[in-house]
Amino acid sequence: MKNWKFYNALFVRVLFVMMLFFFCVFLIYKMFYYNAILVGVFVFIMLAEMYFYVKNQLQFYDRTLLSILQNDFTTNFPEENRKDNFESLYLLYETLKVQQQEQISKELIYRSLLNNIESAALILEKENDDWNIFLMNDCFSDLFKVPKVSHWKYLKNYLPSLCFEIEKTDFSELKSAISIKIEEQDLQTFMLQTSRTQSYNREYFIILLDSIQRVIEKKEKEAWINLMKIISHELMNSLTPIRALSQNLLHIVDQEKLEEDDFEDIKSSISTIINRSDHLQVFVENYRKLAMLPTPTKQMTSINALFDDCLRIMSPILKAENIELINESHSSRSIMIDKNQMEQVIINLITNSIHALKEKSEKKMYVSSYTENNRFFISISDNGKGIAPEIQDKVFLPFFTTRKDGAGIGLTLSKNIIEAHGGYLSYQTDEDRTSFVICLI
């Protein structure tokens, strides 16, 4: 630091003290003892003043540096010390103060984000060979009914099963499902994911837990909300015109005399009401198909026979649409399925592929089957337009469709049939091919 004013002031004091000292010695030499004593007193006073001057300067430096080291920026820097000797120190103090405020703001944001996520999060910080709890979010505390303790050994008193699972792996990274008993409740299953990271000679261990039951409940709630939206939309589309037409008919029949035009309006209104009623009936019948799916009647069925029957039914449509069918399934094995229901699924998937290929010049469809890890897979693929990213999470929703003439139950019904067989239906889409895959265990 450049404290030239401080050094100049100190030099002047030292020079002045030395001059008085030599003057005192001169007076003693001339035997002016009383005058020498008086000058000596002035020398002593000057030395004391110089001592306190230096001490005050150094004390201010010490106090300020100690505040910086302790991250204590609560004291305002005195106005008189913001210039001259302490200008550089003041700039350092203010810079570090601003950086600390920014850091605190970021930590508050991070904590707020962690406290608002729906996953239970716990961050441990290693100190020597022990782990301290660096952060526990609100979800973790509320979910496991645990107070925000500060040390791992205290957490073990509340969640011994979780702590045991993590200690068993020696705090290494893992991803698995675990069952934890919370207080006196039944065992609950959680998805556990941990990771380890190091920063500025500090080691951290991050624990994330998601309740599988809560995830399922959330998905079920979202599915019900989406379903109710669709049902409400369909009902309103039919009930609104029916109500308007009914009011119009009531107005017509209330007239004293009916004209020929009135009879035409009555016929037109009744015809529209019948059409909308038929639409509602079809909608309800489709809903019943989903809600009242019969239990599969399983029997050993040849894979080749299953595909032959499905392709025999769809062959005329494939030819009419100029679609090249590539059958890569030549399995001689048989599986336990409800043949009628499985045919319905495969025909639904082939029908979807036909519509996906409508706008393509070169139309190709692939049918294949294979066995992997004790699971049997059936794949229906095409080189059509694929599934747009914005609807990929909606393709299995009941009554959702992108086709004007579609009912929106084909994929939902297919998914329900496969799940009733103990398997699952999924899809994969890339640049040149979209595949719907049936997995049967």
C-alpha positions as CSV (number, residue, x, y, z in Angstrom):
1,M,0.0,0.0,0.0
2,K,1.1,3.5,-0.7
3,N,1.0,5.3,2.6
4,W,3.4,8.1,1.8
5,K,1.4,10.7,3.8
6,F,1.7,8.5,6.8
7,Y,5.4,8.0,6.3
8,N,5.9,11.8,5.8
9,A,4.0,12.6,9.0
10,L,6.1,10.0,10.9
11,F,9.3,11.3,9.4
12,V,8.4,14.9,10.4
13,R,7.7,13.7,14.0
14,V,10.9,11.7,14.2
15,L,12.9,14.7,12.8
16,F,11.3,17.1,15.3
17,V,12.0,14.7,18.3
18,M,15.6,14.4,17.2
19,M,16.0,18.2,16.9
20,L,14.5,18.6,20.4
21,F,16.7,15.9,21.8
22,F,19.9,17.4,20.4
23,F,18.7,20.8,21.6
24,C,18.2,19.3,25.1
25,V,21.8,17.8,25.0
26,F,23.1,21.2,23.9
27,L,21.4,23.0,26.8
28,I,22.8,20.4,29.2
29,Y,26.3,21.1,27.7
30,K,25.8,24.8,28.3
31,M,24.6,24.0,31.8
32,F,21.1,25.4,31.3
33,Y,19.6,22.6,33.3
34,Y,16.2,23.9,33.9
35,N,15.8,24.8,30.2
36,A,17.1,21.3,29.3
37,I,14.4,19.7,31.6
38,L,11.7,21.7,30.0
39,V,12.8,20.7,26.5
40,G,13.1,17.0,27.7
41,V,9.4,17.2,28.8
42,F,8.6,18.3,25.3
43,V,10.6,15.4,23.8
44,F,8.7,13.0,26.0
45,I,5.3,14.5,25.0
46,M,6.3,14.3,21.3
47,L,7.5,10.7,21.7
48,A,4.1,9.8,23.4
49,E,2.2,11.5,20.6
50,M,4.2,9.7,18.0
51,Y,3.6,6.4,19.8
52,F,-0.2,6.8,19.9
53,Y,-0.3,8.1,16.3
54,V,1.5,5.0,15.0
55,K,-0.6,2.7,17.3
56,N,-3.9,4.2,16.1
57,Q,-2.8,3.7,12.5
58,L,-1.8,0.1,13.1
59,Q,-4.9,-0.7,15.2
60,F,-7.2,0.5,12.4
61,Y,-5.3,-1.7,10.0
62,D,-5.5,-4.7,12.4
63,R,-9.3,-4.2,13.1
64,T,-10.1,-3.9,9.4
65,L,-8.0,-6.9,8.3
66,L,-9.5,-9.0,11.2
67,S,-13.0,-8.1,10.0
68,I,-12.1,-9.1,6.4
69,L,-10.6,-12.4,7.7
70,Q,-13.8,-13.1,9.7
71,N,-16.1,-12.1,6.9
72,D,-17.6,-9.4,9.0
73,F,-18.6,-6.5,6.8
74,T,-21.3,-5.1,9.1
75,T,-19.3,-2.0,10.3
76,N,-19.2,0.9,8.0
77,F,-15.8,2.3,7.0
78,P,-15.3,5.8,8.7
79,E,-15.6,8.7,6.3
80,E,-12.3,10.2,7.3
81,N,-10.5,7.0,6.7
82,R,-11.7,6.5,3.1
83,K,-9.0,8.7,1.6
84,D,-5.3,9.4,1.9
85,N,-3.6,6.7,4.0
86,F,-6.5,4.2,4.0
87,E,-7.8,4.6,0.4
88,S,-6.4,1.3,-0.8
89,L,-7.6,-0.5,2.3
90,Y,-11.1,1.0,1.9
91,L,-11.2,-0.1,-1.7
92,L,-10.2,-3.7,-0.7
93,Y,-12.8,-3.7,2.1
94,E,-15.6,-2.5,-0.2
95,T,-14.7,-4.9,-3.0
96,L,-14.8,-7.9,-0.6
97,K,-18.0,-6.6,1.0
98,V,-19.7,-6.5,-2.4
99,Q,-18.4,-10.0,-3.3
100,Q,-19.7,-11.3,0.0
101,Q,-23.2,-9.8,-0.6
102,E,-23.3,-11.3,-4.1
103,Q,-22.3,-14.7,-2.6
104,I,-24.9,-14.5,0.1
105,S,-27.5,-13.6,-2.6
106,K,-26.5,-16.6,-4.7
107,E,-26.7,-18.9,-1.7
108,L,-30.1,-17.7,-0.8
109,I,-31.3,-18.4,-4.4
110,Y,-29.7,-21.8,-4.4
111,R,-31.3,-22.7,-1.0
112,S,-34.6,-21.4,-2.2
113,L,-34.4,-23.5,-5.4
114,L,-33.4,-26.6,-3.4
115,N,-36.2,-26.0,-0.9
116,N,-38.8,-25.7,-3.7
117,I,-37.9,-28.9,-5.6
118,E,-40.1,-31.9,-4.9
119,S,-37.1,-34.3,-4.4
120,A,-35.6,-34.8,-1.0
121,A,-32.0,-33.4,-1.1
122,L,-29.2,-33.7,1.4
123,I,-25.7,-32.3,0.9
124,L,-22.9,-33.5,3.2
125,E,-19.5,-31.8,3.7
126,K,-16.5,-33.8,4.7
127,E,-14.4,-32.5,7.6
128,N,-11.4,-34.7,8.5
129,D,-12.9,-38.2,8.5
130,D,-16.4,-37.1,9.5
131,W,-19.4,-35.8,7.5
132,N,-21.3,-32.7,8.5
133,I,-24.7,-31.8,7.0
134,F,-24.0,-28.8,4.7
135,L,-27.7,-28.5,3.5
136,M,-30.9,-30.3,4.1
137,N,-33.9,-29.0,2.0
138,D,-37.4,-28.6,3.3
139,C,-38.7,-31.6,1.3
140,F,-36.2,-34.0,3.0
141,S,-37.0,-32.6,6.5
142,D,-40.8,-32.8,5.9
143,L,-40.9,-36.1,4.1
144,F,-38.8,-38.0,6.7
145,K,-40.0,-35.9,9.7
146,V,-36.4,-35.0,10.5
147,P,-35.2,-31.8,12.1
148,K,-32.4,-29.9,10.3
149,V,-29.6,-31.5,12.3
150,S,-25.9,-30.5,11.6
151,H,-24.1,-33.8,11.7
152,W,-24.4,-37.2,10.0
153,K,-24.3,-39.1,13.4
154,Y,-27.4,-37.2,14.5
155,L,-29.2,-38.1,11.3
156,K,-28.5,-41.8,11.9
157,N,-30.7,-41.6,15.0
158,Y,-33.7,-40.6,12.9
159,L,-33.0,-42.5,9.6
160,P,-30.8,-45.5,10.5
161,S,-31.9,-47.6,7.4
162,L,-31.0,-44.8,4.9
163,C,-27.7,-44.1,6.6
164,F,-26.8,-47.8,6.7
165,E,-27.4,-48.1,3.0
166,I,-25.1,-45.2,2.2
167,E,-22.4,-46.2,4.7
168,K,-22.5,-49.7,3.3
169,T,-21.2,-48.3,0.0
170,D,-18.6,-46.1,1.8
171,F,-20.2,-42.9,0.5
172,S,-19.7,-43.9,-3.1
173,E,-21.9,-42.9,-6.1
174,L,-24.9,-45.1,-6.6
175,K,-28.4,-45.2,-8.1
176,S,-30.9,-47.8,-6.7
177,A,-34.3,-48.3,-5.1
178,I,-34.4,-48.6,-1.4
179,S,-37.2,-49.2,1.2
180,I,-37.3,-46.9,4.2
181,K,-39.6,-47.0,7.2
182,I,-40.6,-43.6,8.4
183,E,-41.5,-43.5,12.1
184,E,-44.3,-46.0,12.6
185,Q,-45.5,-46.0,9.0
186,D,-45.2,-48.9,6.5
187,L,-42.1,-49.4,4.4
188,Q,-42.0,-46.8,1.5
189,T,-39.9,-47.3,-1.6
190,F,-37.6,-44.5,-2.8
191,M,-35.3,-43.9,-5.7
192,L,-31.9,-43.1,-4.2
193,Q,-29.2,-41.3,-6.3
194,T,-25.9,-40.1,-4.8
195,S,-22.9,-38.3,-6.2
196,R,-19.6,-37.1,-4.9
197,T,-17.8,-33.8,-5.8
198,Q,-14.8,-31.8,-4.7
199,S,-14.4,-28.0,-4.8
200,Y,-11.6,-25.8,-3.3
201,N,-10.2,-28.6,-1.1
202,R,-13.7,-29.3,0.1
203,E,-15.5,-32.6,-0.5
204,Y,-19.2,-32.9,-0.8
205,F,-21.6,-35.8,-1.0
206,I,-25.0,-35.2,-2.6
207,I,-28.0,-37.4,-1.8
208,L,-31.3,-37.2,-3.8
209,L,-34.4,-39.2,-2.9
210,D,-37.7,-39.5,-4.8
211,S,-40.7,-41.3,-3.4
212,I,-41.9,-43.7,-6.0
213,Q,-45.4,-43.6,-4.5
214,R,-45.5,-39.8,-4.8
215,V,-44.2,-39.9,-8.4
216,I,-47.0,-42.5,-9.3
217,E,-49.6,-40.4,-7.5
218,K,-48.5,-37.3,-9.3
219,K,-48.6,-39.0,-12.7
220,E,-52.0,-40.5,-11.9
221,K,-53.3,-37.0,-10.9
222,E,-51.9,-35.5,-14.1
223,A,-53.5,-38.3,-16.1
224,W,-56.9,-37.7,-14.5
225,I,-56.7,-34.0,-15.0
226,N,-55.8,-34.4,-18.7
227,L,-58.6,-37.0,-19.1
228,M,-61.2,-34.7,-17.5
229,K,-60.1,-31.9,-19.8
230,I,-60.6,-34.1,-22.8
231,I,-64.0,-35.4,-21.6
232,S,-65.2,-31.9,-20.7
233,H,-64.1,-30.6,-24.1
234,E,-66.0,-33.4,-25.9
235,L,-69.1,-33.0,-23.8
236,M,-69.1,-29.2,-24.3
237,N,-68.6,-29.5,-28.0
238,S,-71.8,-31.5,-28.2
239,L,-74.0,-30.1,-25.4
240,T,-73.5,-26.5,-26.4
241,P,-75.0,-26.8,-29.9
242,I,-77.7,-29.2,-28.6
243,R,-78.8,-26.6,-26.0
244,A,-78.8,-23.8,-28.5
245,L,-80.8,-25.8,-31.0
246,S,-83.3,-26.9,-28.3
247,Q,-83.9,-23.3,-27.4
248,N,-84.4,-22.5,-31.1
249,L,-86.9,-25.3,-31.4
250,L,-88.8,-24.1,-28.3
251,H,-89.0,-20.6,-29.8
252,I,-90.3,-22.0,-33.1
253,V,-93.0,-24.2,-31.6
254,D,-94.2,-21.3,-29.3
255,Q,-95.3,-19.4,-32.4
256,E,-99.1,-19.3,-33.2
257,K,-98.6,-20.3,-36.8
258,L,-95.8,-22.3,-38.3
259,E,-94.4,-21.4,-41.8
260,E,-92.8,-23.9,-44.2
261,D,-89.4,-22.4,-43.4
262,D,-90.0,-23.2,-39.7
263,F,-90.5,-26.9,-40.6
264,E,-87.2,-26.9,-42.4
265,D,-85.5,-25.3,-39.4
266,I,-87.1,-28.0,-37.1
267,K,-85.8,-30.8,-39.4
268,S,-82.3,-29.3,-39.6
269,S,-82.1,-28.8,-35.8
270,I,-83.4,-32.3,-35.0
271,S,-80.9,-33.8,-37.5
272,T,-78.0,-31.9,-35.9
273,I,-79.1,-32.9,-32.4
274,I,-79.2,-36.6,-33.5
275,N,-75.7,-36.3,-35.1
276,R,-74.2,-34.7,-31.9
277,S,-76.0,-37.4,-29.8
278,D,-74.5,-40.1,-32.0
279,H,-71.1,-38.5,-31.5
280,L,-71.5,-38.5,-27.8
281,Q,-72.7,-42.2,-27.9
282,V,-69.5,-43.2,-29.9
283,F,-67.4,-41.2,-27.4
284,V,-69.0,-43.0,-24.4
285,E,-68.6,-46.4,-26.1
286,N,-64.9,-45.7,-26.7
287,Y,-64.6,-44.7,-23.0
288,R,-66.3,-48.0,-22.0
289,K,-63.8,-49.9,-24.1
290,L,-60.9,-48.4,-22.2
291,A,-62.6,-48.7,-18.8
292,M,-64.0,-52.2,-19.1
293,L,-61.2,-54.0,-20.9
294,P,-61.8,-57.8,-20.4
295,T,-59.1,-59.9,-18.7
296,P,-56.9,-61.5,-21.3
297,T,-57.7,-65.2,-22.0
298,K,-54.2,-66.4,-22.6
299,Q,-53.2,-69.5,-24.6
300,M,-50.0,-70.6,-26.4
301,T,-49.9,-68.8,-29.8
302,S,-47.5,-69.1,-32.6
303,I,-45.7,-65.9,-33.4
304,N,-45.8,-66.6,-37.1
305,A,-49.5,-67.4,-37.0
306,L,-50.1,-64.1,-35.2
307,F,-48.3,-62.0,-37.8
308,D,-49.8,-63.9,-40.7
309,D,-53.3,-63.2,-39.5
310,C,-52.6,-59.5,-38.9
311,L,-50.8,-59.0,-42.2
312,R,-53.5,-60.9,-44.1
313,I,-56.1,-58.4,-42.8
314,M,-54.0,-55.3,-43.4
315,S,-52.5,-56.4,-46.8
316,P,-55.1,-54.9,-49.0
317,I,-54.7,-51.5,-47.3
318,L,-50.9,-51.7,-47.5
319,K,-51.1,-52.4,-51.2
320,A,-53.6,-49.6,-51.8
321,E,-51.3,-47.2,-50.1
322,N,-48.2,-48.4,-51.9
323,I,-46.4,-49.3,-48.7
324,E,-43.5,-51.7,-48.9
325,L,-43.8,-54.1,-45.9
326,I,-40.5,-55.6,-44.7
327,N,-41.2,-58.6,-42.5
328,E,-38.2,-59.4,-40.3
329,S,-40.0,-61.7,-38.0
330,H,-39.3,-65.4,-38.6
331,S,-39.7,-66.8,-35.1
332,S,-40.8,-70.4,-34.7
333,R,-41.6,-70.0,-31.0
334,S,-45.0,-69.6,-29.3
335,I,-46.0,-67.3,-26.4
336,M,-48.8,-67.1,-23.9
337,I,-51.2,-64.3,-25.1
338,D,-54.8,-63.5,-25.8
339,K,-54.6,-63.8,-29.6
340,N,-57.6,-61.6,-30.3
341,Q,-56.4,-58.8,-28.1
342,M,-52.8,-59.0,-29.4
343,E,-54.1,-58.9,-33.0
344,Q,-56.0,-55.7,-32.1
345,V,-52.8,-54.1,-30.8
346,I,-50.7,-55.0,-33.9
347,I,-53.5,-53.9,-36.3
348,N,-53.8,-50.5,-34.3
349,L,-50.0,-50.0,-34.6
350,I,-49.9,-50.9,-38.3
351,T,-52.9,-48.5,-38.9
352,N,-51.0,-45.7,-37.1
353,S,-47.9,-46.4,-39.3
354,I,-50.1,-46.2,-42.5
355,H,-51.3,-42.7,-41.5
356,A,-47.7,-41.6,-40.6
357,L,-46.7,-42.6,-44.2
358,K,-49.4,-40.7,-46.0
359,E,-47.2,-37.8,-47.0
360,K,-44.1,-39.8,-47.9
361,S,-43.1,-40.7,-51.4
362,E,-41.1,-43.8,-50.4
363,K,-43.2,-45.7,-47.9
364,K,-41.6,-48.5,-45.8
365,M,-42.9,-50.4,-42.9
366,Y,-40.9,-52.9,-40.8
367,V,-42.3,-55.7,-38.7
368,S,-39.9,-57.6,-36.4
369,S,-39.7,-59.7,-33.3
370,Y,-36.8,-60.9,-31.1
371,T,-36.0,-62.3,-27.7
372,E,-33.6,-60.5,-25.2
373,N,-33.1,-61.0,-21.4
374,N,-36.0,-63.4,-21.0
375,R,-38.3,-60.8,-22.7
376,F,-40.1,-61.1,-26.0
377,F,-40.2,-57.9,-28.2
378,I,-42.5,-57.1,-31.2
379,S,-41.6,-53.9,-33.1
380,I,-43.7,-52.1,-35.7
381,S,-41.6,-49.4,-37.5
382,D,-42.0,-46.9,-40.3
383,N,-40.1,-44.2,-42.1
384,G,-42.9,-41.7,-41.8
385,K,-43.2,-38.2,-40.3
386,G,-42.4,-39.4,-36.8
387,I,-43.8,-37.9,-33.6
388,A,-43.4,-34.2,-33.0
389,P,-41.5,-33.3,-29.8
390,E,-44.5,-31.2,-28.5
391,I,-46.8,-34.3,-28.5
392,Q,-44.4,-37.0,-27.4
393,D,-45.8,-37.0,-23.8
394,K,-49.4,-37.1,-25.0
395,V,-49.4,-40.0,-27.5
396,F,-50.8,-42.5,-24.9
397,L,-53.4,-40.1,-23.5
398,P,-57.0,-41.2,-23.9
399,F,-58.9,-39.4,-26.8
400,F,-55.8,-37.5,-27.9
401,T,-55.4,-37.7,-31.7
402,T,-53.8,-35.6,-34.5
403,R,-56.1,-37.2,-37.1
404,K,-59.4,-35.5,-38.1
405,D,-61.2,-38.9,-38.3
406,G,-59.4,-40.5,-35.3
407,A,-61.1,-41.4,-32.0
408,G,-57.8,-41.1,-30.0
409,I,-58.2,-44.5,-28.2
410,G,-56.1,-46.8,-30.4
411,L,-52.7,-46.3,-28.6
412,T,-54.3,-46.0,-25.2
413,L,-56.3,-49.3,-25.7
414,S,-53.2,-51.0,-27.1
415,K,-51.1,-49.8,-24.0
416,N,-53.8,-51.1,-21.6
417,I,-53.9,-54.5,-23.4
418,I,-50.2,-55.0,-23.2
419,E,-50.1,-53.9,-19.6
420,A,-52.9,-56.4,-18.9
421,H,-50.5,-59.0,-20.4
422,G,-47.8,-58.0,-17.9
423,G,-45.7,-56.1,-20.4
424,Y,-45.4,-52.6,-21.7
425,L,-45.7,-50.6,-24.9
426,S,-43.1,-47.9,-25.7
427,Y,-41.9,-45.9,-28.7
428,Q,-38.6,-44.8,-30.1
429,T,-38.2,-42.0,-32.7
430,D,-35.2,-40.7,-34.6
431,E,-34.6,-38.9,-37.9
432,D,-35.5,-41.7,-40.3
433,R,-37.6,-44.2,-38.3
434,T,-40.3,-44.4,-35.6
435,S,-40.8,-47.7,-33.8
436,F,-43.5,-48.8,-31.4
437,V,-42.2,-51.7,-29.3
438,I,-44.2,-54.3,-27.4
439,C,-42.4,-56.0,-24.6
440,L,-43.8,-59.2,-23.1
441,I,-42.1,-60.9,-20.1
